[in-house]
Amino acid sequence: MFKKTKFLKEQKILRLATVDKKGNPHLVPVWYDYTGTKFHIGTNTRTKKAKNIQKNNKVCFCIDDGVWSPIHGVMGNGKARLILKEVTVKKIAKKILLRYFKNLEGKSAKELLDNTDCIIEITPGKITTWEY
């Protein structure tokens, strides 16, 4: 039986789709954290995904585990908002980065943390899962 929450906490890449001001989709792979009810993605307010969400908060996403059977996946849509409060942003950004780095002392981790000035918070609406 497919355990969605466990799967979402174990996976590492979420593909996030936003819509630009001309109505064109913008799809990017991102690092994330799943709280059990919401997704958090660290980014910078200058990125296209952040700018798109400021104008249109509708997003969709997909997380899957590849090409070898059994294949599992979760896709959904929802509403996104930008968290901009610096204390909250840094706290969530550290939690996200620690999923991908052993610590935050390395050059890459420090640069990513320094460049993160907002968190995209996704509240899922409809979610679909699959297992083949």
N, CA, C and O of each residue as an XYZ file, in Angstrom:
528
protein
N       0.838     -1.193      0.000
C       0.000      0.000      0.000
C       0.884      1.259      0.000
O       1.874      1.331      0.728
N       0.524      2.216     -0.801
C       1.284      3.453     -0.981
C       1.022      4.402      0.182
O      -0.122      4.779      0.436
N       2.067      4.782      0.877
C       1.957      5.711      2.000
C       2.442      7.084      1.534
O       3.642      7.354      1.477
N       1.476      7.943      1.202
C       1.761      9.239      0.587
C       2.664     10.128      1.446
O       3.650     10.662      0.940
N       2.352     10.296      2.721
C       3.133     11.204      3.560
C       4.573     10.728      3.678
O       5.498     11.531      3.551
N       4.778      9.448      3.918
C       6.128      8.879      4.013
C       6.884      9.112      2.702
O       8.042      9.530      2.715
N       6.232      8.844      1.586
C       6.828      9.039      0.262
C       7.258     10.501      0.073
O       8.383     10.760     -0.354
N       6.379     11.448      0.386
C       6.671     12.863      0.181
C       7.805     13.349      1.083
O       8.549     14.253      0.703
N       7.943     12.772      2.249
C       9.036     13.154      3.149
C      10.364     12.538      2.731
O      11.422     13.060      3.082
N      10.326     11.427      1.981
C      11.556     10.756      1.542
C      12.102     11.289      0.223
O      13.317     11.287      0.023
N      11.251     11.740     -0.669
C      11.696     12.184     -1.983
C      12.442     13.508     -1.881
O      12.329     14.219     -0.883
N      13.208     13.833     -2.926
C      14.065     15.021     -2.875
C      13.727     16.107     -3.897
O      14.120     17.259     -3.712
N      13.011     15.769     -4.967
C      12.745     16.764     -6.013
C      11.236     16.908     -6.244
O      10.521     15.926     -6.440
N      10.788     18.142     -6.214
C       9.406     18.494     -6.543
C       9.473     19.320     -7.815
O      10.255     20.267     -7.904
N       8.668     18.969     -8.787
C       8.569     19.774    -10.009
C       7.413     20.738     -9.825
O       6.264     20.326     -9.663
N       7.725     22.018     -9.851
C       6.751     23.067     -9.574
C       6.405     23.807    -10.855
O       7.287     24.266    -11.581
N       5.110     23.916    -11.123
C       4.643     24.668    -12.289
C       3.886     25.906    -11.821
O       2.975     25.830    -10.997
N       4.291     27.041    -12.368
C       3.609     28.301    -12.137
C       3.194     28.845    -13.505
O       3.536     28.275    -14.541
N       2.451     29.956    -13.492
C       1.988     30.554    -14.746
C       2.462     32.002    -14.792
O       2.277     32.760    -13.840
N       3.086     32.380    -15.935
C       3.576     33.755    -16.036
C       2.460     34.705    -16.456
O       1.322     34.286    -16.669
N       2.800     35.999    -16.573
C       1.779     37.019    -16.853
C       1.136     36.875    -18.227
O       0.059     37.422    -18.463
N       1.788     36.140    -19.146
C       1.212     35.898    -20.473
C       0.414     34.601    -20.520
O      -0.124     34.236    -21.566
N       0.337     33.900    -19.378
C      -0.406     32.644    -19.333
C       0.416     31.424    -19.695
O      -0.126     30.329    -19.843
N       1.729     31.605    -19.838
C       2.607     30.489    -20.181
C       3.042     29.734    -18.934
O       3.345     30.351    -17.913
N       3.076     28.404    -19.004
C       3.546     27.646    -17.846
C       5.056     27.760    -17.689
O       5.794     27.909    -18.663
N       5.485     27.687    -16.459
C       6.917     27.712    -16.106
C       7.127     26.541    -15.151
O       6.533     26.504    -14.073
N       7.973     25.581    -15.542
C       8.175     24.361    -14.770
C       9.622     24.272    -14.316
O      10.541     24.394    -15.126
N       9.828     24.057    -13.003
C      11.185     23.948    -12.462
C      11.258     22.843    -11.406
O      10.318     22.643    -10.638
N      12.393     22.126    -11.378
C      12.620     21.182    -10.282
C      13.156     21.961     -9.082
O      14.023     22.822     -9.233
N      12.644     21.657     -7.902
C      13.067     22.384     -6.704
C      13.269     21.430     -5.532
O      12.692     20.344     -5.487
N      14.100     21.859     -4.586
C      14.220     21.183     -3.308
C      13.056     21.657     -2.453
O      12.560     22.768     -2.637
N      12.621     20.821     -1.523
C      11.434     21.162     -0.743
C      11.439     20.462      0.612
O      12.265     19.592      0.886
N      10.505     20.865      1.434
C      10.190     20.170      2.675
C       8.675     20.009      2.709
O       7.931     20.904      2.309
N       8.236     18.857      3.192
C       6.803     18.588      3.321
C       6.476     18.456      4.797
O       7.085     17.648      5.497
N       5.527     19.236      5.274
C       5.188     19.263      6.699
C       4.130     18.227      7.071
O       3.864     18.013      8.254
N       3.534     17.591      6.086
C       2.392     16.718      6.322
C       1.111     17.341      5.800
O       0.125     16.647      5.551
N       1.136     18.664      5.637
C      -0.024     19.372      5.076
C       0.372     20.411      4.029
O      -0.429     20.744      3.155
N       1.597     20.924      4.110
C       2.049     21.969      3.184
C       3.451     21.657      2.678
O       4.221     20.935      3.312
N       3.756     22.225      1.514
C       5.105     22.141      0.947
C       5.776     23.493      1.133
O       5.132     24.535      1.008
N       7.072     23.475      1.430
C       7.864     24.694      1.537
C       9.053     24.592      0.592
O       9.727     23.564      0.522
N       9.296     25.681     -0.133
C      10.373     25.761     -1.109
C      11.107     27.078     -0.875
O      10.492     28.145     -0.882
N      12.405     27.003     -0.670
C      13.189     28.217     -0.501
C      13.574     28.785     -1.860
O      13.912     28.041     -2.780
N      13.521     30.098     -1.978
C      13.903     30.740     -3.234
C      14.236     32.200     -2.976
O      14.409     32.629     -1.835
N      14.320     32.942     -4.054
C      14.612     34.359     -3.996
C      13.487     35.096     -4.705
O      12.953     34.598     -5.696
N      13.123     36.257     -4.221
C      12.017     37.015     -4.820
C      12.299     37.433     -6.258
O      11.379     37.829     -6.973
N      13.556     37.351     -6.696
C      13.884     37.715     -8.085
C      13.656     36.574     -9.073
O      13.734     36.790    -10.282
N      13.374     35.357     -8.583
C      13.182     34.220     -9.495
C      11.842     34.319    -10.213
O      10.899     34.945     -9.729
N      11.786     33.694    -11.361
C      10.553     33.712    -12.151
C       9.411     33.041    -11.388
O       8.279     33.524    -11.418
N       9.699     31.937    -10.708
C       8.629     31.246     -9.984
C       8.033     32.144     -8.899
O       6.816     32.167     -8.719
N       8.876     32.879     -8.177
C       8.378     33.780     -7.134
C       7.570     34.926     -7.738
O       6.508     35.280     -7.227
N       8.077     35.500     -8.823
C       7.348     36.590     -9.486
C       6.001     36.102    -10.019
O       4.996     36.807     -9.919
N       5.985     34.888    -10.588
C       4.729     34.336    -11.103
C       3.712     34.164     -9.980
O       2.538     34.496    -10.150
N       4.152     33.649     -8.842
C       3.236     33.413     -7.716
C       2.690     34.725     -7.173
O       1.551     34.771     -6.709
N       3.479     35.785     -7.221
C       2.983     37.089     -6.764
C       1.808     37.565     -7.610
O       0.937     38.281     -7.116
N       1.778     37.171     -8.885
C       0.710     37.598     -9.793
C      -0.419     36.575     -9.911
O      -1.569     36.936    -10.159
N      -0.083     35.294     -9.731
C      -1.073     34.219     -9.869
C      -0.666     33.110     -8.900
O       0.356     32.452     -9.096
N      -1.459     32.909     -7.869
C      -1.058     31.965     -6.829
C      -1.435     30.515     -7.111
O      -1.240     29.650     -6.257
N      -1.967     30.240     -8.283
C      -2.307     28.863     -8.637
C      -1.058     28.138     -9.138
O      -0.353     28.626    -10.021
N      -0.799     26.966     -8.559
C       0.364     26.173     -8.934
C      -0.046     24.713     -9.084
O      -1.109     24.296     -8.623
N       0.816     23.954     -9.734
C       0.681     22.502     -9.696
C       2.066     21.917     -9.488
O       3.073     22.589     -9.707
N       2.112     20.663     -9.063
C       3.371     20.044     -8.714
C       3.312     18.550     -8.974
O       2.236     17.962     -9.077
N       4.491     17.947     -9.077
C       4.614     16.510     -9.285
C       5.876     16.032     -8.592
O       6.932     16.658     -8.688
N       5.751     14.913     -7.893
C       6.888     14.260     -7.233
C       6.771     12.785     -7.577
O       5.735     12.169     -7.326
N       7.829     12.211     -8.153
C       7.792     10.783     -8.474
C       9.148     10.170     -8.226
O      10.130     10.876     -7.995
N       9.197      8.848     -8.275
C      10.462      8.193     -7.954
C      11.077      7.428     -9.121
O      11.727      6.402     -8.922
N      10.875      7.918    -10.311
C      11.683      7.428    -11.406
C      11.045      6.467    -12.375
O       9.839      6.494    -12.619
N      11.898      5.608    -12.926
C      11.494      4.794    -14.065
C      11.466      3.293    -13.798
O      10.994      2.531    -14.641
N      11.965      2.850    -12.634
C      12.004      1.420    -12.351
C      10.797      1.016    -11.528
O      10.445      1.679    -10.552
N      10.172     -0.070    -11.926
C       9.004     -0.576    -11.215
C       9.418     -1.072     -9.828
O      10.480     -1.685     -9.717
N       8.653     -0.847     -8.784
C       7.405     -0.096     -8.802
C       7.658      1.419     -8.855
O       8.612      1.926     -8.265
N       6.790      2.112     -9.566
C       6.870      3.560     -9.700
C       5.759      4.164     -8.854
O       4.611      3.721     -8.905
N       6.114      5.178     -8.080
C       5.156      5.882     -7.243
C       5.186      7.355     -7.608
O       6.202      7.875     -8.070
N       4.076      8.008     -7.400
C       4.060      9.435     -7.654
C       2.907     10.132     -6.990
O       1.903      9.528     -6.613
N       3.089     11.426     -6.861
C       2.064     12.307     -6.308
C       2.048     13.549     -7.179
O       3.092     14.140     -7.456
N       0.867     13.938     -7.604
C       0.746     15.212     -8.301
C      -0.467     15.923     -7.756
O      -1.396     15.302     -7.238
N      -0.443     17.226     -7.880
C      -1.567     17.977     -7.359
C      -1.511     19.421     -7.782
O      -0.595     19.868     -8.473
N      -2.517     20.128     -7.343
C      -2.547     21.565     -7.553
C      -2.894     22.229     -6.235
O      -3.300     21.571     -5.278
N      -2.730     23.514     -6.201
C      -3.036     24.222     -4.968
C      -2.758     25.697     -5.100
O      -2.570     26.233     -6.192
N      -2.738     26.329     -3.952
C      -2.479     27.763     -3.891
C      -1.150     27.984     -3.189
O      -0.827     27.319     -2.205
N      -0.398     28.921     -3.709
C       0.913     29.240     -3.139
C       0.909     30.668     -2.618
O       0.172     31.532     -3.093
N       1.748     30.878     -1.641
C       1.971     32.239     -1.128
C       3.443     32.371     -0.801
O       4.131     31.381     -0.553
N       3.916     33.611     -0.803
C       5.308     33.863     -0.441
C       5.378     34.284      1.016
O       4.690     35.211      1.445
N       6.218     33.591      1.767
C       6.526     33.995      3.133
C       7.754     34.893      3.036
O       8.774     34.493      2.474
N       7.663     36.101      3.580
C       8.738     37.082      3.436
C       9.379     37.493      4.756
O      10.428     38.139      4.751
N       8.777     37.137      5.880
C       9.317     37.520      7.193
C      10.667     36.830      7.387
O      10.749     35.602      7.399
N      11.729     37.635      7.540
C      13.094     37.110      7.502
C      13.353     35.990      8.513
O      13.975     34.984      8.171
N      12.887     36.152      9.737
C      13.128     35.128     10.761
C      12.492     33.801     10.350
O      13.107     32.744     10.492
N      11.276     33.858      9.848
C      10.562     32.656      9.409
C      11.224     32.056      8.176
O      11.372     30.838      8.081
N      11.622     32.904      7.232
C      12.280     32.444      6.005
C      13.547     31.669      6.348
O      13.745     30.562      5.847
N      14.407     32.231      7.194
C      15.684     31.571      7.523
C      15.445     30.264      8.274
O      16.153     29.284      8.041
N      14.472     30.233      9.161
C      14.175     29.016      9.919
C      13.744     27.880      8.982
O      14.239     26.758      9.086
N      12.814     28.187      8.066
C      12.325     27.175      7.129
C      13.412     26.813      6.120
O      13.571     25.644      5.769
N      14.155     27.810      5.655
C      15.224     27.548      4.673
C      16.274     26.597      5.258
O      16.748     25.699      4.561
N      16.633     26.782      6.508
C      17.604     25.887      7.155
C      17.064     24.462      7.205
O      17.796     23.504      6.953
N      15.797     24.328      7.527
C      15.178     22.992      7.596
C      15.209     22.323      6.220
O      15.518     21.136      6.112
N      14.893     23.075      5.182
C      14.924     22.528      3.820
C      16.350     22.106      3.464
O      16.570     20.977      3.026
N      17.309     22.998      3.647
C      18.695     22.716      3.257
C      19.290     21.532      4.004
O      20.127     20.815      3.456
N      18.875     21.321      5.229
C      19.404     20.186      5.990
C      18.879     18.842      5.483
O      19.371     17.795      5.903
N      17.898     18.856      4.598
C      17.475     17.626      3.922
C      18.491     17.232      2.843
O      18.545     16.072      2.434
N      19.291     18.192      2.385
C      20.184     17.979      1.245
C      21.672     18.082      1.597
O      22.521     17.578      0.862
N      21.978     18.716      2.691
C      23.358     18.869      3.147
C      23.477     18.284      4.552
O      22.521     18.315      5.326
N      24.663     17.746      4.878
C      24.885     17.207      6.228
C      24.863     18.314      7.268
O      24.430     18.104      8.401
N      25.332     19.492      6.878
C      25.307     20.668      7.758
C      25.266     21.910      6.873
O      25.279     21.810      5.646
N      25.218     23.063      7.497
C      25.102     24.314      6.736
C      26.419     25.083      6.709
O      26.435     26.292      6.480
N      27.522     24.378      6.944
C      28.833     25.021      7.017
C      29.533     25.126      5.661
O      30.415     25.968      5.495
N      29.162     24.298      4.698
C      29.823     24.304      3.401
C      29.471     25.522      2.569
O      28.470     26.194      2.813
N      30.312     25.793      1.581
C      30.138     26.973      0.720
C      28.779     26.985      0.027
O      28.094     28.008      0.036
N      28.378     25.864     -0.572
C      27.102     25.823     -1.300
C      25.920     26.055     -0.373
O      25.009     26.815     -0.701
N      25.932     25.409      0.773
C      24.826     25.576      1.720
C      24.736     27.024      2.196
O      23.643     27.583      2.285
N      25.875     27.627      2.500
C      25.887     29.027      2.958
C      25.366     29.965      1.878
O      24.572     30.864      2.157
N      25.818     29.752      0.632
C      25.364     30.610     -0.477
C      23.864     30.492     -0.684
O      23.172     31.495     -0.855
N      23.362     29.252     -0.668
C      21.923     29.060     -0.850
C      21.139     29.724      0.277
O      20.133     30.386      0.025
N      21.585     29.554      1.498
C      20.894     30.176      2.632
C      20.936     31.699      2.524
O      19.926     32.365      2.753
N      22.086     32.244      2.181
C      22.209     33.702      2.040
C      21.317     34.259      0.936
O      20.803     35.371      1.053
N      21.130     33.484     -0.141
C      20.335     33.952     -1.281
C      18.836     33.713     -1.125
O      18.046     34.182     -1.944
N      18.444     32.995     -0.091
C      17.021     32.721      0.120
C      16.402     33.877      0.889
O      16.720     34.104      2.056
N      15.508     34.607      0.217
C      14.829     35.715      0.897
C      13.317     35.530      0.966
O      12.593     36.410      1.432
N      12.850     34.374      0.497
C      11.430     34.067      0.635
C      11.231     32.555      0.583
O      12.080     31.808      0.097
N      10.093     32.135      1.096
C       9.693     30.737      1.063
C       8.372     30.664      0.320
O       7.434     31.405      0.614
N       8.313     29.764     -0.643
C       7.038     29.480     -1.303
C       6.341     28.429     -0.445
O       6.881     27.349     -0.209
N       5.154     28.753      0.013
C       4.360     27.803      0.789
C       3.171     27.375     -0.068
O       2.366     28.203     -0.494
N       3.077     26.079     -0.311
C       1.981     25.543     -1.127
C       1.005     24.817     -0.225
O       1.376     23.919      0.531
N      -0.250     25.224     -0.320
C      -1.328     24.506      0.333
C      -2.027     23.707     -0.762
O      -2.710     24.283     -1.610
N      -1.859     22.371     -0.749
C      -2.447     21.563     -1.806
C      -3.975     21.603     -1.780
O      -4.604     21.677     -0.725
N      -4.539     21.552     -2.976
C      -5.977     21.376     -3.131
C      -6.217     19.914     -3.443
O      -6.331     19.082     -2.543
N      -6.291     19.614     -4.715
C      -6.469     18.235     -5.167
C      -5.114     17.544     -5.268
O      -4.154     18.105     -5.797
N      -5.049     16.319     -4.755
C      -3.837     15.508     -4.858
C      -4.212     14.144     -5.435
O      -5.193     13.524     -5.025
N      -3.409     13.695     -6.394
C      -3.587     12.369     -6.998
C      -2.317     11.574     -6.765
O      -1.217     12.113     -6.887
N      -2.455     10.290     -6.430
C      -1.285      9.432     -6.253
C      -1.373      8.280     -7.233
O      -2.455      7.927     -7.704
N      -0.206      7.689     -7.539
C      -0.191      6.494     -8.368
C       0.906      5.548     -7.940
O       1.884      5.941     -7.303
N       0.724      4.298     -8.301
C       1.696      3.244     -8.003
C       1.541      2.180     -9.088
O       0.470      1.598     -9.256
N       2.640      1.935     -9.829
C       2.622      0.934    -10.896
C       3.760     -0.041    -10.711
O       3.918     -0.964    -11.510
